Amino acid sequence: MRQKINVLIIISSAVLVGLIVMQYFLVKTAYEYKVEQFRLEVKEKIAKITNDYSDIDSTLFVKKDLYYKQVAVDYLLNPDRKERIKQSILQNSFKKELTLKLQRAFQK
């Protein structure tokens, strides 16, 4: 009788450990799923926000490209205006776009 009780206790303990391991994997999987779902939602919302501003960015780049093309054509047609062109490039609204290296090259 004592031996049967010990066997039942061992079997019950093994089943309990098995249930704990199964519960651990279920909770871990559910947590990983929720984290992945959260990251996906964040990526989608960021993409939606940045897509709204892509039209503004593309307009800015087009304006900048047209401005620099006009300046290049002006310089090629009349090289005597080099100093005025340098000043207009340094004073335009795209000044932030210029790198420090370009600004130093223009100031020489």
N, CA and C atoms as a LAMMPS dump frame, in Angstrom:
ITEM: TIMESTEP
0
ITEM: NUMBER OF ATOMS
324
ITEM: BOX BOUNDS ff ff ff
-5.0000000000000000e+02 5.0000000000000000e+02
-5.0000000000000000e+02 5.0000000000000000e+02
-5.0000000000000000e+02 5.0000000000000000e+02
ITEM: ATOMS id mol type element x y z
1 1 1 N 0.827 -1.184 0
2 1 2 C 0 0 0
3 1 3 C 0.878 1.257 0
4 2 1 N 1.901 1.237 0.827
5 2 2 C 2.808 2.37 0.92
6 2 3 C 3.51 2.58 -0.417
7 3 1 N 3.854 1.507 -1.069
8 3 2 C 4.539 1.59 -2.354
9 3 3 C 3.621 2.174 -3.433
10 4 1 N 2.328 1.854 -3.408
11 4 2 C 1.373 2.39 -4.366
12 4 3 C 1.229 3.895 -4.193
13 5 1 N 1.225 4.35 -2.947
14 5 2 C 1.108 5.787 -2.67
15 5 3 C 2.339 6.514 -3.2
16 6 1 N 3.52 5.938 -2.984
17 6 2 C 4.761 6.557 -3.494
18 6 3 C 4.754 6.63 -5.023
19 7 1 N 4.27 5.595 -5.688
20 7 2 C 4.185 5.575 -7.148
21 7 3 C 3.212 6.648 -7.62
22 8 1 N 2.063 6.767 -6.955
23 8 2 C 1.079 7.787 -7.318
24 8 3 C 1.648 9.203 -7.108
25 9 1 N 2.39 9.395 -6.039
26 9 2 C 3.005 10.701 -5.777
27 9 3 C 4.022 11.024 -6.867
28 10 1 N 4.825 10.065 -7.268
29 10 2 C 5.835 10.273 -8.315
30 10 3 C 5.148 10.574 -9.648
31 11 1 N 4.118 9.83 -9.989
32 11 2 C 3.392 10.065 -11.24
33 11 3 C 2.722 11.438 -11.21
34 12 1 N 2.095 11.782 -10.096
35 12 2 C 1.441 13.089 -9.965
36 12 3 C 2.455 14.223 -10.083
37 13 1 N 3.631 14.044 -9.487
38 13 2 C 4.688 15.063 -9.569
39 13 3 C 5.168 15.223 -11.008
40 14 1 N 5.323 14.095 -11.705
41 14 2 C 5.77 14.148 -13.1
42 14 3 C 4.723 14.844 -13.97
43 15 1 N 3.45 14.543 -13.737
44 15 2 C 2.377 15.184 -14.501
45 15 3 C 2.337 16.678 -14.182
46 16 1 N 2.512 17.033 -12.921
47 16 2 C 2.509 18.438 -12.516
48 16 3 C 3.675 19.19 -13.172
49 17 1 N 4.859 18.603 -13.193
50 17 2 C 6.016 19.224 -13.857
51 17 3 C 5.736 19.363 -15.349
52 18 1 N 5.138 18.36 -15.959
53 18 2 C 4.783 18.433 -17.381
54 18 3 C 3.806 19.561 -17.655
55 19 1 N 2.8 19.722 -16.79
56 19 2 C 1.829 20.804 -16.947
57 19 3 C 2.486 22.18 -16.771
58 20 1 N 3.421 22.292 -15.839
59 20 2 C 4.123 23.557 -15.627
60 20 3 C 4.959 23.917 -16.852
61 21 1 N 5.657 22.934 -17.421
62 21 2 C 6.459 23.175 -18.619
63 21 3 C 5.566 23.577 -19.783
64 22 1 N 4.43 22.888 -19.929
65 22 2 C 3.505 23.215 -21.015
66 22 3 C 2.961 24.636 -20.836
67 23 1 N 2.601 24.995 -19.622
68 23 2 C 2.09 26.334 -19.346
69 23 3 C 3.159 27.395 -19.622
70 24 1 N 4.41 27.1 -19.27
71 24 2 C 5.521 28.032 -19.534
72 24 3 C 5.638 28.305 -21.038
73 25 1 N 5.623 27.262 -21.851
74 25 2 C 5.743 27.45 -23.297
75 25 3 C 4.538 28.187 -23.886
76 26 1 N 3.349 27.925 -23.363
77 26 2 C 2.163 28.632 -23.841
78 26 3 C 2.222 30.119 -23.506
79 27 1 N 2.631 30.456 -22.303
80 27 2 C 2.74 31.858 -21.902
81 27 3 C 3.852 32.542 -22.698
82 28 1 N 4.976 31.872 -22.871
83 28 2 C 6.09 32.437 -23.628
84 28 3 C 5.674 32.706 -25.075
85 29 1 N 4.987 31.766 -25.691
86 29 2 C 4.536 31.932 -27.068
87 29 3 C 3.527 33.072 -27.184
88 30 1 N 2.61 33.156 -26.248
89 30 2 C 1.618 34.23 -26.263
90 30 3 C 2.301 35.59 -26.098
91 31 1 N 3.292 35.662 -25.218
92 31 2 C 4.025 36.921 -25.015
93 31 3 C 4.77 37.33 -26.287
94 32 1 N 5.467 36.386 -26.904
95 32 2 C 6.199 36.693 -28.141
96 32 3 C 5.245 37.134 -29.245
97 33 1 N 4.084 36.522 -29.323
98 33 2 C 3.091 36.911 -30.32
99 33 3 C 2.612 38.338 -30.083
100 34 1 N 2.319 38.68 -28.833
101 34 2 C 1.857 40.038 -28.514
102 34 3 C 2.942 41.07 -28.806
103 35 1 N 4.192 40.756 -28.492
104 35 2 C 5.298 41.68 -28.77
105 35 3 C 5.434 41.889 -30.272
106 36 1 N 5.374 40.82 -31.038
107 36 2 C 5.478 40.926 -32.495
108 36 3 C 4.304 41.712 -33.071
109 37 1 N 3.123 41.5 -32.542
110 37 2 C 1.943 42.235 -32.991
111 37 3 C 2.094 43.726 -32.674
112 38 1 N 2.61 44.053 -31.496
113 38 2 C 2.828 45.449 -31.116
114 38 3 C 3.842 46.106 -32.05
115 39 1 N 4.94 45.419 -32.312
116 39 2 C 5.968 45.973 -33.21
117 39 3 C 5.414 46.193 -34.615
118 40 1 N 4.604 45.284 -35.081
119 40 2 C 3.997 45.423 -36.4
120 40 3 C 3.074 46.642 -36.451
121 41 1 N 2.27 46.827 -35.404
122 41 2 C 1.387 47.995 -35.352
123 41 3 C 2.193 49.295 -35.343
124 42 1 N 3.282 49.313 -34.578
125 42 2 C 4.125 50.517 -34.511
126 42 3 C 4.73 50.803 -35.878
127 43 1 N 5.233 49.775 -36.553
128 43 2 C 5.809 49.969 -37.885
129 43 3 C 4.77 50.497 -38.864
130 44 1 N 3.566 49.96 -38.804
131 44 2 C 2.501 50.408 -39.714
132 44 3 C 2.14 51.868 -39.453
133 45 1 N 2.052 52.252 -38.183
134 45 2 C 1.694 53.64 -37.859
135 45 3 C 2.805 54.594 -38.255
136 46 1 N 4.059 54.199 -38.041
137 46 2 C 5.187 55.047 -38.455
138 46 3 C 5.202 55.18 -39.963
139 47 1 N 4.961 54.084 -40.657
140 47 2 C 4.937 54.14 -42.125
141 47 3 C 3.823 55.05 -42.609
142 48 1 N 2.673 55.007 -41.955
143 48 2 C 1.557 55.863 -42.354
144 48 3 C 1.909 57.33 -42.14
145 49 1 N 2.548 57.632 -41.015
146 49 2 C 2.925 59.014 -40.724
147 49 3 C 3.959 59.512 -41.712
148 50 1 N 4.992 58.712 -41.979
149 50 2 C 6.041 59.164 -42.887
150 50 3 C 5.56 59.223 -44.326
151 51 1 N 4.608 58.384 -44.712
152 51 2 C 4.077 58.45 -46.075
153 51 3 C 3.299 59.728 -46.305
154 52 1 N 2.691 60.27 -45.251
155 52 2 C 1.955 61.52 -45.386
156 52 3 C 2.886 62.682 -45.728
157 53 1 N 4.135 62.603 -45.286
158 53 2 C 5.077 63.694 -45.524
159 53 3 C 5.976 63.458 -46.729
160 54 1 N 5.844 62.33 -47.384
161 54 2 C 6.724 62.049 -48.524
162 54 3 C 6.459 63.003 -49.683
163 55 1 N 5.211 63.437 -49.848
164 55 2 C 4.897 64.395 -50.912
165 55 3 C 5.591 65.726 -50.659
166 56 1 N 5.607 66.166 -49.416
167 56 2 C 6.278 67.421 -49.069
168 56 3 C 7.771 67.295 -49.321
169 57 1 N 8.357 66.162 -48.899
170 57 2 C 9.78 65.953 -49.108
171 57 3 C 10.128 65.933 -50.587
172 58 1 N 9.327 65.251 -51.391
173 58 2 C 9.633 65.172 -52.817
174 58 3 C 9.503 66.545 -53.469
175 59 1 N 8.549 67.357 -53.03
176 59 2 C 8.409 68.719 -53.56
177 59 3 C 9.635 69.543 -53.222
178 60 1 N 10.115 69.414 -51.991
179 60 2 C 11.312 70.146 -51.581
180 60 3 C 12.504 69.745 -52.441
181 61 1 N 12.687 68.456 -52.675
182 61 2 C 13.823 68.004 -53.482
183 61 3 C 13.706 68.47 -54.928
184 62 1 N 12.511 68.476 -55.455
185 62 2 C 12.324 68.946 -56.836
186 62 3 C 12.668 70.425 -56.933
187 63 1 N 12.181 71.216 -55.979
188 63 2 C 12.493 72.649 -55.985
189 63 3 C 13.993 72.886 -55.861
190 64 1 N 14.634 72.121 -54.973
191 64 2 C 16.077 72.267 -54.784
192 64 3 C 16.826 71.903 -56.064
193 65 1 N 16.441 70.801 -56.682
194 65 2 C 17.105 70.39 -57.921
195 65 3 C 16.923 71.417 -59.029
196 66 1 N 15.707 71.967 -59.154
197 66 2 C 15.476 72.996 -60.167
198 66 3 C 16.308 74.24 -59.894
199 67 1 N 16.41 74.617 -58.643
200 67 2 C 17.2 75.797 -58.283
201 67 3 C 18.668 75.592 -58.649
202 68 1 N 19.229 74.446 -58.263
203 68 2 C 20.641 74.19 -58.554
204 68 3 C 20.899 74.039 -60.056
205 69 1 N 19.944 73.49 -60.779
206 69 2 C 20.093 73.39 -62.235
207 69 3 C 20.12 74.787 -62.847
208 70 1 N 19.228 75.666 -62.379
209 70 2 C 19.188 77.044 -62.884
210 70 3 C 20.489 77.775 -62.559
211 71 1 N 21.035 77.557 -61.367
212 71 2 C 22.3 78.189 -60.988
213 71 3 C 23.437 77.667 -61.863
214 72 1 N 23.456 76.364 -62.125
215 72 2 C 24.507 75.797 -62.969
216 72 3 C 24.426 76.346 -64.391
217 73 1 N 23.232 76.432 -64.925
218 73 2 C 23.067 76.982 -66.277
219 73 3 C 23.501 78.44 -66.305
220 74 1 N 23.123 79.187 -65.265
221 74 2 C 23.511 80.593 -65.177
222 74 3 C 25.036 80.731 -65.131
223 75 1 N 25.694 79.863 -64.399
224 75 2 C 27.157 79.915 -64.302
225 75 3 C 27.81 79.548 -65.632
226 76 1 N 27.271 78.519 -66.286
227 76 2 C 27.861 78.09 -67.553
228 76 3 C 27.691 79.153 -68.641
229 77 1 N 26.561 79.829 -68.63
230 77 2 C 26.317 80.851 -69.648
231 77 3 C 27.092 82.137 -69.379
232 78 1 N 27.355 82.435 -68.118
233 78 2 C 28.044 83.673 -67.78
234 78 3 C 28.991 83.433 -66.597
235 79 1 N 30.205 82.963 -66.844
236 79 2 C 31.144 82.663 -65.763
237 79 3 C 31.568 83.892 -64.971
238 80 1 N 31.311 85.093 -65.467
239 80 2 C 31.7 86.303 -64.748
240 80 3 C 30.874 86.493 -63.473
241 81 1 N 29.763 85.844 -63.384
242 81 2 C 28.888 85.996 -62.217
243 81 3 C 29.203 84.984 -61.116
244 82 1 N 30.39 84.44 -61.089
245 82 2 C 30.753 83.396 -60.137
246 82 3 C 30.529 83.839 -58.69
247 83 1 N 30.97 85.035 -58.341
248 83 2 C 30.846 85.507 -56.958
249 83 3 C 29.377 85.679 -56.562
250 84 1 N 28.563 86.215 -57.46
251 84 2 C 27.14 86.396 -57.159
252 84 3 C 26.439 85.053 -57
253 85 1 N 26.839 84.085 -57.818
254 85 2 C 26.243 82.745 -57.734
255 85 3 C 26.623 82.082 -56.41
256 86 1 N 27.892 82.241 -56.011
257 86 2 C 28.315 81.673 -54.728
258 86 3 C 27.483 82.257 -53.586
259 87 1 N 27.29 83.552 -53.612
260 87 2 C 26.517 84.209 -52.551
261 87 3 C 25.055 83.767 -52.57
262 88 1 N 24.492 83.626 -53.757
263 88 2 C 23.086 83.207 -53.816
264 88 3 C 22.916 81.773 -53.32
265 89 1 N 23.892 80.918 -53.574
266 89 2 C 23.814 79.539 -53.075
267 89 3 C 23.923 79.521 -51.56
268 90 1 N 24.84 80.328 -51.022
269 90 2 C 25.026 80.343 -49.573
270 90 3 C 23.864 81.015 -48.841
271 91 1 N 23.113 81.871 -49.498
272 91 2 C 22.02 82.597 -48.843
273 91 3 C 20.639 82.036 -49.146
274 92 1 N 20.531 80.974 -49.924
275 92 2 C 19.196 80.491 -50.303
276 92 3 C 18.548 79.67 -49.188
277 93 1 N 17.311 79.282 -49.424
278 93 2 C 16.555 78.551 -48.396
279 93 3 C 17.041 77.11 -48.225
280 94 1 N 17.885 76.64 -49.124
281 94 2 C 18.411 75.273 -49.016
282 94 3 C 19.79 75.255 -48.378
283 95 1 N 20.143 76.316 -47.678
284 95 2 C 21.466 76.406 -47.081
285 95 3 C 21.734 75.24 -46.141
286 96 1 N 20.722 74.803 -45.44
287 96 2 C 20.895 73.683 -44.519
288 96 3 C 21.244 72.4 -45.262
289 97 1 N 20.845 72.329 -46.498
290 97 2 C 21.1 71.13 -47.297
291 97 3 C 22.582 70.998 -47.66
292 98 1 N 23.254 72.128 -47.728
293 98 2 C 24.662 72.082 -48.091
294 98 3 C 25.48 71.505 -46.947
295 99 1 N 26.439 70.718 -47.272
296 99 2 C 27.301 70.185 -46.235
297 99 3 C 28.348 71.219 -45.859
298 100 1 N 28.966 71.004 -44.733
299 100 2 C 30.011 71.932 -44.293
300 100 3 C 31.167 71.956 -45.279
301 101 1 N 31.442 70.824 -45.881
302 101 2 C 32.536 70.754 -46.835
303 101 3 C 32.263 71.657 -48.046
304 102 1 N 31.023 71.603 -48.559
305 102 2 C 30.669 72.467 -49.677
306 102 3 C 30.707 73.937 -49.275
307 103 1 N 30.239 74.248 -48.09
308 103 2 C 30.251 75.629 -47.642
309 103 3 C 31.678 76.148 -47.543
310 104 1 N 32.587 75.319 -47.02
311 104 2 C 33.999 75.736 -46.926
312 104 3 C 34.599 75.919 -48.316
313 105 1 N 34.225 75.043 -49.253
314 105 2 C 34.752 75.155 -50.62
315 105 3 C 34.254 76.442 -51.275
316 106 1 N 33.006 76.813 -51.024
317 106 2 C 32.468 78.044 -51.608
318 106 3 C 33.08 79.289 -50.979
319 107 1 N 33.458 79.222 -49.713
320 107 2 C 33.985 80.381 -49.028
321 107 3 C 35.443 80.664 -49.405
322 108 1 N 36.133 79.732 -50.012
323 108 2 C 37.535 79.936 -50.415
324 108 3 C 37.667 80.862 -51.578
